[in-house]
Amino acid sequence: MTLRCLFVDFDSFFASVEQLDAPHLRGKPVAVIPVIATTTCCLAASKEAKRHGIRTGTGVADAMRTCPEIAMQVARPARYIEVHREFMEVIETCIPHGKAASVDEVPCWLIGRERQRGNAERIARDIQGALLERFGDALTCSIGIAPNKFLAKTASEMDKPNGLVVIEQADLPHALHGLQLRALCGIGPSMEQRLRDAGIHTVEALCAASRERLRRAWGSIEGERFWLQLRGFELPERSTQRASLGHSHVLGPELRDVAGMRSVLFKLLAKAAMRLRNERLQAAGMAIRIRFVGMERRYEKDLRFAPLDDTPALLRLLADKLSPLERAADSGRWNPKRHPPLSVAVTLLELSESAALSGELMGERRRARLASALLDKVNQKYGNSALYLGSMGKAVAKGAAPMRIPFQTIPDPIREEESGLHGISQAPSTANDLLQMRMNQFNVLAEKTHREREARRHRPSGAGGRGMTRPVPPTPQSSLF
C-alpha cells in the first residue's frame, strides 16, 4: 500500500468553463485571453485548440492564423472561482480533500484501505463520474495516484484529458523515463538548462543521478529534496515567509498611453497596498517595471524607504519615480505613439509584520493610515474600487487590472471583485488576467511573442535586398534607461 496521494487536475479549466457556460462553444477550439487585442497571448486553450498546437503563451495573432475558427473569450476569474468551489463540493462527496494547490488542482490524501490500488482507482472514477453528472462532459479532470504529491501531480499530466494514471513504488523510476525534463514540476527553462550543463539531458539520467549530484545541479538542498521526491518520499511542506507582493498587467490598446499607463500602475499599487494591510504586513521597498512596444529595454526603478503600508504614501513614491518618464514624453525624448507602453508591474519588497514596527509618531502619516483603513472598509463592503483615488480613474473606467487568481491561493471575490458603482458594468465578461505566478509567466510570454512578431516584421525576406525592410533608426529614447 504505497499510494498516498490522489491528485485531481482539471483539463483546460478556464476554457472548459467557457464551454460549460456557452454550449455552442463545446467541441470547438476556444482560447481564453486577458484583453481583446491581437498583440497579447492566450492564457488558456481548450482541448480542441490544443490539437492545433495552441497552448498557454501562444500569441493571439498566431492562434488565429493557425486556427481561423478559434473563439476568443475574455477571461472571467470570478466565474472560475465559482466553478472551483462547485467542483470542490463534488470531490468532497467522494473523498475528503486537502487545500487546493491552485484554482484547478486539488490533492487528496489516501488513508487506510484507500491506499490499495483498486480502492484508490474506484475513488478516482467516482470523482470523474460525479463531475460528469454535475457538469456534463464540458468539464473533465485527469487524476494521478502515487506515493507522494509530486509524483501524483506528474501522473495527472500523463494521460490527458479525462485520464487516470497510477504510479506505485514498484513502478519507480522506469515509469518516469519516457517524460521530458520539463514535464516534472519544478523544472522550468532555466533549471532545465542547468541540468543540461551538469550533463543531465533526460529524466532517466535525472533519476540515476546521485543525491549529491542533484544538490550541486540545483545549488541548494532543493536538489536533495527533488532526489527524494523522485523516489516516492513525501516531504513536509516548507514554511516560507512572503518576501514580496505585487501585481502586473498587460495594457489593453485603449490604455497604451502615458495617462493609461500611470493610472493602471496606481491601481495595481493600491490593490497591492490593500493586500499588504489585509495580511498585516508593511513594505520597505518597491520595484517598478514598464515594457514598451518595439523596444527591448524596459523602464526599471527600484527604491527603498522606511517600512509603511498606507496607500497615499506608496502612491506618492510611485508618482515620484514615474516623473522622469513623463518628462521624457513631454520633451519628446520618448515618443509614446511610436513606442507605447505594453505592460506594467509594481512589486512591494522587504516585507515585515506590522506588529513588529513601532507606532506612527507623525500626524500626517497617522491620517494617511486612517484614510487607507477607510478605503479598505468601504471597498470590502461595496466591492473593490467602490472608493478610489482620482489618479486611478482611467484604469477604473476602462475596467483594467480587475481580479486575478493567484497561483497558490483562491482570492475572495468580495475583496477582489470590482464594484458596480460609478456606472461601470461588472458583467463577468469584463474580468481578465490569470493566476499570479502564471500571470508573471504570461507577461514574459506576451512580451516574447510581441518581440518575435516585431523581429519578423523587420526580417529580410530575400537575397539581394529585394523585399528587405529598412532598419528602424535609433531613437533618443535609449537615454531614458
N, C-alpha and C positions, 0 to 999 in steps of 0.2 A: 504493500500500500504506500507507494512513493508519491502519489498525486496529492498535492496540497492546494493548488490554486486553479480556479476556473475563471478565465478572463474573457469578458464579453466586449467585442469591438464592433460597433455599428458600421455597416457598409455605406460608404459615401453619404454620411449622415446629413450634412447640410442640403445636398442636392436631393436626397431621398425625402426630406421633409417637404421640400418644394413640390416634389411629385405627389406626395401624400395629400397636400392641400389643393393641388391642381391636377385632377385626374387626366386632363388632356395632355399632360406632360409625361405620363407614365409610358415607359418603353421608348422614350425619345431621349436624345442626348441633351443634357442640361448642365450648365455651368453657373456657379454662384460667384458673383463679382461684388467688389466693395462699392464702386461708383459706376455710373453709366458713362464709360469712356473707353475708347479703344487703346489708350496708352497704358492702361493698368493690366493686371493679370488675374487669372482665375484663382479664387480661394478654394474652390472645391469643384469636383466634376462627378457626374452621375456614372453609374456602371456603364451605361451606353456610350457616354462621352469617352470614358477610359479606353473603350475598344478602338477609338480613333486616335489614341495616343495623347489625349488631353489629360493633363494632371494639374494638381496644385502648382501654381507658378507658371503655367502656360500663358503666354501673352494673349489678351483678348483678340487682338487682330490676327494672330497666328491661329487661334482656335477657330475663328470664323472662316479663315481661309481653308483650314484643314477640313472643317465640317460646317458648311454653309447653313445647314438646317438646325444648328445648335441653338437652344433657347437660353438667353442670358437673363438670370434672375438676380436682382439686388438682394444682398443678404439680410436676414431678419433675425438677429440674435435673440430678441425676446421670445419669438416663437420657438426657436431651437431649445431654449431653456425650458419652455413649457412642455415640449415633447420629451425632453430629457427627464423631467420629473414623472411623466406618464410611464416611460419605459422603466424607470427605477421601481415604480409600483408593480409593474408586470414581473420584473425579476424577483421582487420580494415575495411574490406568490409561489415561487419555485425554490428559492434558496435565500437565506439572509445574505445580503451583500455588504461589502466594505464601502469605504468612502470612494466616490467616483474618482478615477485617475484623471479624467477630463470630461468634457461635456458628452463625449461619445465612447468612453471607455470605462468599464466597471470591473474591478477584480472581486471575485467571490472566493471565500476561503472554505475549503472542504474539511470536514471533521469526521472522525469515526468511520462508519461504513461508507460514507460518501466518497472516501478515498479509493474505494475499489473501482476499478476501471468501468465495469458495467454500470454501476450506480452513478458514477460521475457523468458518463455518456448519456444516461437517461435524464439526468438533471439538465444537461445541455440541450437535449432535444425538447424537453418540456419548455424551456425558455424560448426556443425558436418557435415552438408550436403556439405558445401563449401570445407571442408577438404577432404571429400570423393571424390569430383570432382577433386581436385588438386592432391591428393596423392594416391587415391585408398583406399583400406581397409587396407593397410600396416601401416598407421599412423592414430590412432584414439585418441580421447580425452574424458575424463569424465568431467562433468560440475556440479558444485554445485551452487545453488542460495539461498541466505539467507539474513538476516538483516545486517550482517557485514562480513568483510573479513574472520575473524577467523571461523565463522560458515559455510561460503560458501566453504572455503578450506576443512573443515571437511566433508561437504556434498559431495564434489567432490571425496572423497575416499570411499564413502559408497556403490557405485554401479559400480564397475569397471569390465571389460573395457567398454568404449563407453556408459557409463550410464549418467543419468540426475536425480539429487535429489534436491528437493526444500524443504527448511525448512522455514516456516513462523513463525511470532511471536507467533501465537496461538498454534504452534506445540511444543513450548518450555515449560518445559525442557524434556518432555517424549520422544521426537524424538531422544534424545541422550542416553537414558538409556540403550539401548542394546549394546553400544560400550564398548570396553576395555579402561582403563585409557590411555594406550599408543597410542590409536588412536587419541587423542587430541593433536593438535600442541602445543608444549611447555612442554610436559610431556615425559621425557626420563627415562632411568632406574633409575637414582639417584633420580629424582623428584617423580617417582612412589613409590620408597621405602620410601621417606619422607612422602608422603601421607598415605601410609600404616601404618607407625609409628604413624601418627596422627589419626589413626582409620578410614581412608577413603579408602575403598577397591574397590569401584565400581563408575562408572560415576553417577549413581543415587544418591549415598551418596555425591559425589562431588557437584552435583547440589543443593542438600539440605543443604549443609554446609553454615554457615553464612559468611558474608564478613570478619568479624574479624577472624574467624577460618582459612580461607584460607590465610589471611595475616600472621598468626602465622605459618601455614604449610610452606609457601614459605619463611618466614623470612624476607619479604620485602613488599613494596607496590605492587609488581608483583602479589601477591595473590588477592589483591583487583581488579586489572586490569582483572585478569582471571575471577573473580566473575562477573564483569560487562559484559565481552565478552560472557560468557555463557548465559546471559540474552538478548543478541542482541544489546547491545550498541556498536556503532562504536567509538573507541577511537582514538585520534590523534596519529600519529607516533611520537615516542620519538626521539629527536635529540641526537645522540650519537657521541662522538669523538673517532676515531680509537685509540685503546690502543696498538695494536701490528700488525705486518705484517711479514709473513714468508711463507716458503714452506716446504713440506715434500715429500719423495719419497721412495717407496719400491724398493729395488735394484733388477735388473734382475740378473740371475745366473752369467752372464759374468762380473758383476761388484761387486761381493761379495768377494772383497779382499781389502787390505789396500789402494792401489792406486785408485781403483774404488770408494771406499767409500769417500776418500779425494776429488777426482775430482768432484763427484756429489755434495758433500757439498759445494764446491767452486762455482759450477754453480748455486745451489739453492740460495746461498747468493748473487751472482752477480745479479740474477733476482730480488731478494728482494730489493737490493740496487737501481736498476733501477726503480722499482715501487715506492720506497721511494722518489726518486727525482722527479718522474712524479707527485706525489701528494704533492710536495713541503714540505716534512717532513724531519726531522732528528731523529736519534735514539740515545739513551744513554744507551742501554742495549742489550744483546744478550743471547739467550738460545740455547744450542746445545744438541741434543738428538740422541743417536745411540742405536739401538736394535740389538741383535745378535741371530743367530740360536742356539737353545738349551740352552739358558740362560734366566733366569727370570730377573736378574738385568740388567740395561742399563747404558750406559756411559752418564753422565749428567754434563754439565758445564754451569754455569751462570756467566756473567761478566757485569760490569758497567764501563762506560767511559764518557768522555766529549761528548756532542752531536755532531754527524757528519753524513755525508751522502755519502762520496766518497768510491767507490769500493775498491781501493788499501788499504786504512786504515782498512776497515772492514775485508778484506781477511787476512791481517797480524794478526789481533786479533784472527780470526778463526784458522789460522795456529798455533799460539802460544798455543791455548787450545787443539789442536789435537796432539801436540808433545808428551805428556805423553803416549798416546795410541800407537803412532808409536814406541816410545822407548820400550814399553812393548812387542810389536810384535818382534822387533829386538832382545830383550834379551830372548825371549822365555816365558815370563810371560803370554803372551796371544798368543794362537795358532789360527791364523785366518783360518786355514784349518779345524780345529775341530769346531770352533765357529765363522763362518764368519759373517760379518755384514749383517743384514737383511733389516733394514730401517734406514733412516737418516732424520733429521729435523733440521732446523735452523729458529729461530724467532727473529725479531728485536723488542725491547721493549722500553718503556718510550719515546714515540714519541712526538715530538713538531713541531710546524710550523717553517720552515726555516727562515721566515721573523722576527720571534721573537728573533733570535740569532744575536749576533754581527758578523761582517765580519771577515774572517780569517786574522790573522796577520803574520803567519809563511809562508814563501815562499814555503816550501815543501808541506804543506797542500793545499796551493792555486794551486800548479801544479797538485796535486792529484785530486782536484775537477775539474780542467780543463780537465784532462785526462778522468775523469768519464763522463763529458759532451760530450766529443768527442765519447766515446763508445756509449752513448745513441743516438747521432745523426746518427752515421753510422748504428747502428742496427735498428733504426726506419726506415731508408731509405731502407736498403737492407735485412732486416729480422734479427730476434733475433739470436745471435751467429755468425753473419757475421764477427764480430770482437770480439775476446775474449782473455782472458789471458791464457797463456800456462798451468797453473795449472788446467784448466777446460778441457784440451784436450781429455782425455779419455772419459769423460762424453759426450762431443760433438760428438766424433767419434762413440759412441755407441747409440746416439740419446736418452740419458737418460734425465729424467725430462723435457720433452717438455711442450708445452702449456697445461694448465688445465683450467677448467671452475669454477671460484669462485661461491659460493652458491648464493650470492645475487647480483652479477653483471655479465654482459656479457663482456668478455675481448675483446680487439681489436686484431684480428689476425695479423694485420700489425706489432704491437708491440710485440706480444707474439709468433707468429709462427716462427719456426726455419728457418734459411736461407738455401738456396740450394747451397751455396758456399762450398768450400773445398771438392767437390766431394761427398757430403753426400746426399743420396736420401731422398727427403722430401715428398714422396708419403703419402697420408693421413693415410695409414695403419701403419706408424711408430709412430704416436702420441699416447700418453697414459695419464692416470690419469683423474680425475673427478673433481667434484665441490670441492672448497677448504674446506668448512666445512665437506662435505661428505667424502672428502679425509682423513681428520683427523679421522673421524669416521671409515673409511675403514682401516686405518693403525691399529687402535685398533683391529678391527675385524680380519685383516690378522694375526696380532701377536697372538691374542687369538686362532685363528684356528691352527696356527703353534704349539703353546704350547699344545693344546689339542691333536694334532697328535703325538707330541713327548711323551706326557704322555701315550697315548695308546700303543706306541712302547715299553715302559718300564713297562707296567702294567702286573702283574702276570696273566697268562692265566688259572691257575688251582690250586687246592689244593695240598699240599704235596710238593710243589716246582717244580713239573713237568711243563715244558714249561715256567718257570719263567726266566725273563731276569735279569742278574746280574746288580746291581745298578751301575750307572756311577760314578767312583771315583771323588772326588772333584779335581779341578784343581787350580793351583796357581793364576788363573786369578782373583779370587774374591778380591785379594788385589788391583786390579786396581780401584775398585769402592768404 
